[in-house]
Amino acid sequence: MTTKQKGTHTPKEWHEANTGNHQGLIIDGAGNNIAVAYDKVNARLIAAAPELLEALEQAIETLHEFGSEDVAYYQNIVNKALF
């Protein structure tokens, strides 16, 4: 059960880059800008987004394999973030 995405995001690896101020810059593995966050803590969270999505998809798949009745509930939460 893979999460269906409305669009595609920039492929991982995403990293936080130092901006020299309180903001955080998120870049991809080639050094291209992905986003700017107004707080470095938020930049770390945004930079981790691809890995977080992957972990969520794996957790949902595991719930599905174990026959959990909560799969649809958690799948809906993930889909809200993607659509």
Secondary structure, DSSP 4 states (H G I P E B T S, - for coil): -PPP-SS-PPPSPEEEEE-SSS-EEEEETTS-EEEEESSHHHHHHHHTHHHHHHHHHHHHHHHHHTT-TTHHHHHHHHHHHH-
